[in-house]
Amino acid sequence: MKFFFYTASIAVVFISLVILPPNVFPAEGNPQEVVAAALRNWPPHFLTDENTGTPAGFAIDIMNKVAELSDLKVRYVLYDNWPKAFEALRNNEAVLAPNMGITSERLNLYDFTTPYETFRISVFVRSVSVDINEIGDLDGRKVGVVKENQGLVIMREKGGSELQIFDSMEQAFMNLISGD
């Protein structure tokens, strides 16, 4: 398998506030509990500690520090993937999501902090596909993307490819590996 990077980067934030009540930042010493959507397994940002079942990882470490500095208590609810976490935010089952990527669509739905990280979006190609070296080479081909992921947004805007939308990156990779 080979891969190349799409030239655009996206920002990733550690906290996305949906709608918080006015008392979300309580008096010092009396922490307010907020519910955060966290992914069960999306290393290195989200992991689940095998011994305790509690969330861990880079996004959790940063969110815990923000909570400490803000006198908040965070209760994490684990989700298997981003689409399920987004659903929890839409249904007000969670009020924040550590490490959510900023997109133009999401800016209309959520409030974001200053990003602490950016990353490039990767395109993975089967090694036998020797004629795919840049994003334009995907025109007229089947392209697997993950729903509610920035890769889907980019490929829809670009057009020219037959998009196959998957629920998870694992499903997309398995279909890529199998030649589908």
N, C-alpha and C positions, 0 to 999 in steps of 0.2 A: 504494500500500500504506500502511496506517496501522497503528499498534501502540499498545498500552497496557501498563502495568506491573501485574503481579500485586502485591498489597500486601506480601507477605512477602519478606524478603531471606534469602539463604543465605550462609554463610561460605565463603570459599575459602582453602585453606591452601597453603603452598609446599612442604611435605614431609609425606608420609604414610608412616610406617614400618610395614611388614608384620611380619616377624619378623627381627630382626637378631641375629647372633651376639654373644655377650658381648664380644668383642674389636672391636666395630665402631668404638669410639673408641680408636684406638691411641696408643701413646706418641708424644709430640711429635716432629715431624721425620720420622716414618715413616708417611705417610698410607696408610690402608686404602682400597682401591677398593670403591665401592658402585655398583650398576647402577640407573640411574633411567630410568623410562619417561617419554618426552617426546613431545608431539605434533609432527608434521611441520609443520602449518600451522594455527594457531589464534591469530591476531593479536589483541592485541599481546603476549600471554603466550608464545606459541610461534611461532617462525619458523624457517626453515632458510636459512642463509646460502647464497646462490646460488653464490658463488665457492669456498667450502670444503666445503659440505655439512654443516657443523656446526650444531647447534641454537643459536638465539639467542632474544631476547625477554625480557620482564620477568620471567617465572617462572624462566628460566635465569639471568638476572643475579642474582636473589635467591638461588637455590640455589647458585650458584658462590660467593657471599659467605659463605653458611652453611658450605659445604664448607671454604672457606679458614679461617674462624674455628674450625672443628671438627677441622681437620687431616684432612679426608677428601678423597679423589680420586673425582670422580663421572664415571662412563662412561655417557653417554646412549645409549639405544636409541630410535630414532624409530618412532612408530606413526602410522597415518593417522587414527585416531579414538580416542575414549575407550574404547569397548567393547574394542578390541584392546589398549589399555594395561591395562585392568582384567584382561583374560585373562592378560597377562604377569605381573601381580602375583599372580593366583591360582595360576599355574603356577610361581611363584618364579623367573621369568626376570628380574624386576626386584624390588628391595626398597623402592623409594620412588618417589613420583610428585609432582613439584613442582606446586603449584596445583590440587590436587584439592578439589572442593567437599565440605563436611561435610554428611552427611545422617544421619538416624537409622539407616538400614540400614548405611551405611558405618562408623558408629561401632562397630558390632558386629564389623567385620572388620579395621579398621585403627586405628593410633594416630595422632593428629593433633597438630600443634603449635598454638600460638595463631594464629588467623587474622590475616592481614595485609590482607585486603580482604573486603568484602561487596558483593554486587550484586543487583539486582532481576532477576527472571525476566520476560522480555518475552513478550507474546502478539502475534503478527503476524497481521493480518487483511487480506483483499483490500479495496481501496478501494470496491468495489461493494457490500460488505456493510455497509450503513449502520446496521443494527440491532444491531451488536455493539459495545458500549461498556464492558462489564465482564465479569468472568469468569463470572458467572451466565448471561450471554447465550449462552454456548457450549453450554448444555444442549440435547440432542437434535440436535446438529450433529456433523459429522465434524471431528475435531481431530487434526492431525499433531503427533506428539511424537517425540523422539529416544530410542532405547533407552539404558538405563543413564544417563539424564539426570534431574535433579531435576524438570524439567517433567513427565515421565512419572509420577513419584511423586505430584506434586501433583494431576494430572488423574485418576489412578486413585483417590486418596483422595476427591476431590470427587465423582466419578461423574457420571452423566447425559449423557456425551458418547460418541460412537462414536470410539474412539481408533484412529488409524492410526499404527503404530510404524515409524520409519525408522532406518536405520543411521547416518545423518549429518544434520546441519543442512542441508547443501546439497540432499540428497534431499527433505527436508521442504519447503524453500523452492521447489524446482522444482515439486513437486506443488501447493503453494499457488498459485504463479503460474499454473499451467496450469488451475486451477479444480478439481482433483481433491480 
